[in-house]
């Protein structure tokens, strides 16, 4: 069963416009999708590498060697003179000419849930407003209506951190691939093939019957859940076209390519993201869990950095080789950073006051570091960047006006980026 974002009962009450699980889907539905409208692939895409739990960016992008807060990691030089990053990111060090590192992110949200919501929507949670995810906003603006593949795909996500279409509607919620998976074998869309012993005509007739029942039910009963189910079913039908289903076949990739990305869930998820954007998906999110390093921070960050280094660098190389790097923005971030001060368990705690984000490709001017923190890493001392600024920069980089408004569920227009947002001019 293709998994689209599914609300709990509480989610339905609080976020009634998000998508739910699609109906069971099979390859034999391709005939019904053959007439789906076609259009050119979006000229730009976004891949969000989401480091769940708050990565220790002081140990990745903004090290403090020689200070008590610095920890044991060493800096290494990069392809850009004067720019130095962690010794555990040696492959990415070669790509800094295509990267921009923002070392001056600062927020006030140190709770995982609230901070994740802020970074994924650009707004703090408000009980009455059903804010859509950034991916849903991008999908709405540059996605193709009726495309075979969903316009927003979330890979290897933790359900608690996934946001849907909000007031934009359930058809802009993400397709969940590998939700809760523990390894790359979980990066599949189930039920791509129909049951045996049923003819193509019979299968098509069954789907036609289902569509008729769904239409009648929505007409008579209505409601957000019924609408969500119908939207998910329609997307599932389109997804089953052979050309669309082929996007998820990682076995089609050369073994050397799969090895380069890393054979873990995150590495193969990044490879899947590349396959999706080159087929016209405008927003793909790939999650890497494990960054909530209150204990044993340095060993865990070393291991996690190795996964990021292999996958992120291979993704950039692959996109460049295929002529897509200039049109694909890759953002690597979490919901906040970690405390500069090392705690008694050799860990770092939550720290939203000063942290870093790395961007590469797309319309971003690479080869630069923006902003600065003090020697202790505790405060931003130059060019502070807010979350609305970052959101505005991301959407503008793919040709979306951050000041555009969408009508919300409370009957008032909401801007794509908060009115306080200022796109980061140095990056664009």
C-alpha positions as CSV (number, residue, x, y, z in Angstrom):
1,X,0.0,0.0,0.0
2,X,1.5,3.4,-1.0
3,X,1.8,5.4,2.1
4,X,0.9,9.0,2.1
5,X,0.9,11.1,5.3
6,X,-1.8,9.7,7.6
7,X,-3.2,11.8,10.5
8,X,-4.0,10.4,13.9
9,X,-7.4,11.2,15.4
10,X,-5.7,14.2,17.1
11,X,-4.1,15.3,13.8
12,X,-7.5,15.2,12.1
13,X,-8.9,17.5,14.7
14,X,-5.9,19.9,14.6
15,X,-4.8,19.5,11.0
16,X,-7.8,18.3,9.1
17,X,-6.6,19.2,5.7
18,X,-3.5,16.9,5.6
19,X,-3.3,13.7,3.5
20,X,-4.0,10.2,4.6
21,X,-3.0,6.7,3.5
22,X,-3.8,5.9,-0.1
23,X,-5.9,3.0,-1.2
24,X,-4.1,-0.3,-2.1
25,X,-2.3,0.2,-5.5
26,X,-1.0,-2.2,-8.1
27,X,0.9,-2.2,-11.4
28,X,-2.3,-3.1,-13.3
29,X,-3.6,0.4,-12.6
30,X,-1.2,1.8,-15.2
31,X,-3.8,1.7,-17.9
32,X,-6.1,4.1,-16.0
33,X,-3.2,6.5,-15.5
34,X,-2.2,6.6,-19.2
35,X,-4.3,9.6,-19.8
36,X,-2.8,11.6,-16.9
37,X,-1.9,15.1,-18.1
38,X,1.8,15.6,-19.0
39,X,3.9,18.6,-18.7
40,X,7.6,19.7,-18.6
41,X,9.6,18.7,-15.5
42,X,10.0,21.6,-13.1
43,X,13.1,23.6,-14.0
44,X,14.3,23.5,-10.3
45,X,14.1,21.1,-7.4
46,X,14.9,21.0,-3.7
47,X,16.4,18.1,-1.8
48,X,16.3,18.5,2.0
49,X,18.7,16.3,4.0
50,X,17.1,16.4,7.3
51,X,19.3,15.5,10.3
52,X,16.7,14.4,12.9
53,X,17.4,15.4,16.5
54,X,19.5,18.5,16.0
55,X,23.0,17.9,14.6
56,X,26.1,19.1,16.4
57,X,27.1,21.7,13.8
58,X,29.9,22.9,16.1
59,X,31.5,19.5,15.3
60,X,30.8,19.7,11.5
61,X,30.7,23.1,9.9
62,X,31.9,25.6,12.6
63,X,34.6,24.0,14.7
64,X,36.3,25.8,17.6
65,X,39.8,24.3,17.9
66,X,41.8,25.3,20.9
67,X,38.7,26.2,23.0
68,X,37.3,24.1,25.8
69,X,34.1,23.8,23.9
70,X,35.9,22.6,20.8
71,X,36.0,18.9,21.5
72,X,38.5,16.4,20.0
73,X,37.7,16.9,16.3
74,X,40.3,18.6,14.0
75,X,39.6,21.0,11.2
76,X,40.7,20.3,7.6
77,X,41.2,22.6,4.7
78,X,38.8,22.6,1.8
79,X,38.6,23.5,-1.9
80,X,38.0,27.1,-0.8
81,X,40.9,28.9,0.7
82,X,40.3,29.8,4.3
83,X,37.2,27.6,4.7
84,X,37.8,24.8,7.1
85,X,35.3,22.0,8.2
86,X,35.4,18.8,10.2
87,X,38.0,16.1,9.5
88,X,35.1,13.7,9.3
89,X,33.8,15.4,6.2
90,X,36.8,15.0,3.8
91,X,34.7,14.2,0.7
92,X,32.5,17.3,1.2
93,X,35.6,19.4,1.7
94,X,36.3,18.9,-2.0
95,X,32.8,20.4,-2.9
96,X,32.9,23.6,-1.0
97,X,33.2,25.6,-4.2
98,X,29.6,24.6,-4.8
99,X,28.5,25.0,-1.2
100,X,27.5,27.9,1.1
101,X,27.8,27.3,4.8
102,X,25.6,29.6,7.0
103,X,27.2,29.7,10.5
104,X,24.9,32.2,12.0
105,X,21.5,30.5,12.3
106,X,19.7,31.5,15.4
107,X,16.2,30.7,16.8
108,X,14.5,30.6,20.2
109,X,13.0,27.1,19.9
110,X,14.9,24.4,21.8
111,X,12.1,21.8,21.9
112,X,12.4,19.1,19.2
113,X,8.7,19.3,18.1
114,X,8.4,23.1,18.0
115,X,11.8,23.6,16.4
116,X,11.1,20.9,13.7
117,X,7.8,22.6,13.0
118,X,9.4,26.0,12.7
119,X,12.2,24.8,10.4
120,X,9.8,22.8,8.2
121,X,7.2,25.5,7.8
122,X,8.8,28.8,8.6
123,X,6.3,29.5,11.4
124,X,5.9,28.7,15.0
125,X,2.9,26.4,15.8
126,X,-0.4,28.1,16.2
127,X,-3.4,26.1,17.4
128,X,-5.8,27.5,14.8
129,X,-3.7,27.5,11.7
130,X,-2.8,24.4,9.8
131,X,0.5,25.4,8.3
132,X,1.8,23.3,5.4
133,X,5.2,21.8,5.2
134,X,7.8,23.6,3.1
135,X,7.7,20.6,0.7
136,X,4.0,21.1,0.2
137,X,4.5,24.8,-0.5
138,X,7.1,24.1,-3.1
139,X,5.0,21.3,-4.6
140,X,2.0,23.6,-4.9
141,X,4.0,26.3,-6.7
142,X,6.2,24.3,-9.1
143,X,4.8,20.8,-9.1
144,X,2.8,19.4,-12.0
145,X,-0.9,18.7,-11.5
146,X,-1.6,15.1,-12.4
147,X,2.1,14.1,-12.6
148,X,2.7,10.3,-12.3
149,X,5.1,10.8,-9.4
150,X,4.1,12.8,-6.3
151,X,5.4,16.3,-6.2
152,X,6.6,15.9,-2.6
153,X,8.3,12.7,-1.3
154,X,9.6,12.1,2.2
155,X,12.2,9.3,2.5
156,X,13.0,7.4,5.7
157,X,11.1,9.8,7.9
158,X,10.0,9.4,11.4
159,X,6.2,9.8,11.3
160,X,6.2,12.1,14.3
161,X,8.3,14.6,12.4
162,X,6.3,14.6,9.1
163,X,4.0,17.5,8.2
164,X,1.4,17.4,5.5
165,X,-0.3,19.8,3.1
166,X,-2.0,21.7,5.9
167,X,-4.4,24.4,4.6
168,X,-3.1,23.7,1.0
169,X,-5.0,20.4,1.0
170,X,-4.3,16.6,1.2
171,X,-3.2,16.3,-2.4
172,X,0.0,18.3,-1.4
173,X,0.9,15.9,1.4
174,X,4.1,13.8,0.9
175,X,4.4,10.2,-0.3
176,X,6.2,8.4,2.5
177,X,8.8,6.0,1.4
178,X,10.7,3.9,3.9
179,X,8.8,5.3,6.8
180,X,10.2,3.6,9.9
181,X,12.6,1.5,7.8
182,X,15.8,0.1,9.5
183,X,17.7,-0.5,6.3
184,X,17.7,0.3,2.5
185,X,15.6,-2.7,1.7
186,X,12.7,-0.7,3.2
187,X,13.0,2.0,0.5
188,X,10.1,0.6,-1.5
189,X,6.5,1.4,-2.4
190,X,4.5,-1.7,-1.5
191,X,1.9,-3.3,-3.8
192,X,3.4,-2.1,-7.1
193,X,2.2,-5.4,-8.7
194,X,-1.3,-6.7,-8.9
195,X,-2.6,-10.1,-7.7
196,X,-2.3,-13.0,-10.2
197,X,-5.2,-14.6,-11.9
198,X,-7.0,-11.3,-12.6
199,X,-7.2,-10.0,-16.1
200,X,-6.2,-6.4,-17.0
201,X,-9.8,-5.6,-18.0
202,X,-11.2,-6.9,-14.7
203,X,-8.6,-5.1,-12.7
204,X,-9.3,-1.8,-14.5
205,X,-13.0,-2.4,-13.8
206,X,-12.4,-2.8,-10.1
207,X,-10.5,0.5,-10.0
208,X,-13.3,2.2,-11.9
209,X,-15.8,0.8,-9.4
210,X,-13.7,2.1,-6.5
211,X,-13.5,5.6,-8.1
212,X,-17.2,5.7,-8.5
213,X,-17.8,4.7,-4.9
214,X,-15.3,7.2,-3.6
215,X,-16.9,10.0,-5.7
216,X,-20.4,9.1,-4.4
217,X,-19.2,8.9,-0.8
218,X,-17.4,12.3,-1.0
219,X,-20.5,13.8,-2.6
220,X,-22.9,12.5,0.0
221,X,-20.7,12.6,3.2
222,X,-17.8,14.9,2.4
223,X,-15.3,15.9,5.0
224,X,-11.5,16.2,5.0
225,X,-10.8,12.5,5.7
226,X,-12.9,11.3,2.8
227,X,-11.4,13.9,0.5
228,X,-7.9,12.9,1.7
229,X,-8.6,9.2,0.9
230,X,-9.9,10.0,-2.6
231,X,-6.9,12.3,-3.3
232,X,-4.5,9.6,-2.1
233,X,-6.2,7.0,-4.3
234,X,-5.9,9.1,-7.4
235,X,-2.3,9.7,-6.8
236,X,-1.7,6.0,-6.2
237,X,-3.3,5.2,-9.5
238,X,-0.9,7.6,-11.3
239,X,2.1,6.3,-9.4
240,X,1.6,2.8,-10.7
241,X,2.5,3.7,-14.3
242,X,5.5,1.6,-15.2
243,X,7.6,4.7,-15.9
244,X,6.8,6.1,-12.5
245,X,7.3,2.8,-10.6
246,X,10.7,2.4,-12.2
247,X,12.0,5.5,-10.3
248,X,12.0,3.4,-7.1
249,X,14.1,0.6,-8.5
250,X,17.5,1.2,-6.9
251,X,18.7,-2.1,-8.3
252,X,18.9,-0.4,-11.7
253,X,21.8,1.7,-10.5
254,X,25.4,0.5,-11.0
255,X,26.9,-1.2,-7.9
256,X,29.7,1.3,-7.8
257,X,27.2,4.2,-7.6
258,X,25.3,2.5,-4.8
259,X,28.6,1.9,-2.9
260,X,29.6,5.5,-3.3
261,X,26.5,6.8,-1.6
262,X,26.8,4.3,1.2
263,X,24.8,1.2,1.5
264,X,22.9,2.4,4.6
265,X,19.3,3.7,4.7
266,X,20.4,7.4,4.4
267,X,22.9,6.8,1.5
268,X,20.4,4.8,-0.5
269,X,17.7,7.4,0.3
270,X,19.9,10.1,-1.2
271,X,20.4,8.0,-4.3
272,X,16.6,7.6,-4.5
273,X,16.2,11.4,-4.1
274,X,18.5,11.9,-7.1
275,X,16.4,9.5,-9.2
276,X,13.2,11.3,-8.2
277,X,14.4,14.9,-9.0
278,X,15.7,13.9,-12.4
279,X,12.2,12.6,-13.1
280,X,10.6,15.9,-12.2
281,X,9.8,15.6,-8.5
282,X,10.3,19.2,-7.2
283,X,10.8,18.4,-3.5
284,X,12.4,15.4,-1.8
285,X,13.2,15.1,1.9
286,X,15.7,12.4,3.2
287,X,16.0,11.9,6.9
288,X,18.9,10.7,9.0
289,X,18.0,9.9,12.6
290,X,20.3,9.8,15.6
291,X,21.5,13.3,16.1
292,X,20.1,13.9,19.6
293,X,23.5,13.4,21.1
294,X,23.1,14.1,24.8
295,X,25.5,11.3,25.5
296,X,28.6,10.1,23.6
297,X,28.3,13.0,21.2
298,X,31.7,12.6,19.5
299,X,31.6,9.0,18.6
300,X,28.1,9.3,17.3
301,X,28.8,12.4,15.3
302,X,31.8,10.8,13.8
303,X,29.8,7.8,12.6
304,X,26.9,10.0,11.4
305,X,29.2,12.5,9.7
306,X,30.6,9.6,7.7
307,X,27.2,8.8,6.3
308,X,26.5,12.4,5.5
309,X,29.9,12.8,3.9
310,X,29.5,9.9,1.5
311,X,25.9,10.5,0.6
312,X,26.0,14.3,0.3
313,X,29.2,14.4,-1.7
314,X,28.0,11.6,-4.0
315,X,24.7,13.3,-4.5
316,X,26.4,16.5,-5.6
317,X,28.8,14.6,-7.9
318,X,25.9,12.7,-9.4
319,X,23.8,15.8,-10.0
320,X,26.7,17.6,-11.6
321,X,27.5,14.7,-13.9
322,X,23.9,14.6,-15.0
323,X,23.6,18.3,-15.5
324,X,21.2,18.8,-12.6
325,X,23.3,20.5,-9.9
326,X,22.6,24.0,-11.2
327,X,18.9,23.4,-11.0
328,X,18.8,21.3,-7.7
329,X,19.3,22.9,-4.4
330,X,20.5,20.5,-1.7
331,X,20.0,21.7,1.9
332,X,21.5,19.9,4.9
333,X,20.1,20.9,8.3
334,X,18.3,19.8,11.5
335,X,16.0,21.7,13.8
336,X,18.8,23.3,15.9
337,X,22.4,22.8,17.0
338,X,24.0,21.4,20.1
339,X,25.4,23.2,23.1
340,X,29.0,24.5,22.7
341,X,29.6,23.4,26.3
342,X,30.2,19.6,26.6
343,X,28.1,18.0,29.4
344,X,29.2,15.4,31.9
345,X,28.2,12.5,29.6
346,X,30.6,13.6,26.8
347,X,27.4,14.9,25.1
348,X,26.0,18.1,23.9
349,X,22.4,19.3,24.6
350,X,19.9,21.4,22.6
351,X,21.2,24.7,21.4
352,X,19.1,26.9,19.1
353,X,21.0,30.1,19.8
354,X,23.9,29.6,17.3
355,X,24.2,26.8,14.7
356,X,24.9,26.1,11.0
357,X,23.2,25.0,7.8
358,X,24.9,23.9,4.6
359,X,23.5,24.5,1.1
360,X,24.8,23.5,-2.3
361,X,23.8,23.6,-5.9
362,X,20.8,25.3,-7.3
363,X,20.8,29.1,-7.5
364,X,23.1,29.4,-4.4
365,X,26.5,31.0,-4.8
366,X,28.9,28.5,-3.6
367,X,32.4,28.9,-2.2
368,X,31.5,31.0,0.8
369,X,30.8,31.0,4.5
370,X,28.1,33.4,5.8
371,X,28.0,34.6,9.3
372,X,30.2,34.1,12.3
373,X,30.0,32.9,15.9
374,X,32.3,33.8,18.7
375,X,35.3,31.8,19.8
376,X,33.2,29.8,22.2
377,X,30.5,29.1,19.7
378,X,27.9,30.4,22.1
379,X,26.7,33.5,20.2
380,X,26.3,34.8,16.6
381,X,28.6,37.8,16.2
382,X,28.0,38.5,12.5
383,X,25.2,38.3,10.0
384,X,22.5,36.5,12.0
385,X,20.0,34.5,9.9
386,X,16.5,33.7,11.0
387,X,14.4,30.7,9.9
388,X,12.0,32.9,7.8
389,X,15.1,34.2,6.0
390,X,16.2,30.7,5.2
391,X,12.8,29.6,4.0
392,X,12.5,32.7,1.8
393,X,16.0,31.9,0.4
394,X,15.1,28.3,-0.4
395,X,11.8,29.1,-2.2
396,X,13.3,32.1,-4.1
397,X,16.1,29.8,-5.3
398,X,13.5,27.7,-7.1
399,X,11.7,30.7,-8.6
400,X,8.9,31.1,-6.0
401,X,8.0,34.5,-4.6
402,X,8.3,34.2,-0.8
403,X,5.7,37.0,-0.4
404,X,3.0,35.1,-2.3
405,X,0.0,34.4,-0.1
406,X,-2.2,31.4,0.2
407,X,-5.7,31.3,1.8
408,X,-5.5,29.5,5.1
409,X,-8.0,27.4,6.9
410,X,-8.9,30.3,9.2
411,X,-9.9,32.5,6.2
412,X,-7.0,34.8,6.1
413,X,-4.1,34.8,3.7
414,X,-0.7,33.5,4.9
415,X,2.5,34.3,3.1
416,X,4.8,31.5,2.0
417,X,7.5,33.0,4.2
418,X,6.8,35.1,7.3
419,X,6.4,38.8,6.5
420,X,9.7,39.4,8.5
421,X,11.7,37.2,6.1
422,X,14.5,38.6,4.0
423,X,16.0,36.3,1.4
424,X,19.7,36.0,2.0
425,X,21.0,38.2,-0.9
426,X,24.6,37.0,-0.5
427,X,23.6,33.5,-1.3
428,X,21.4,34.1,-4.4
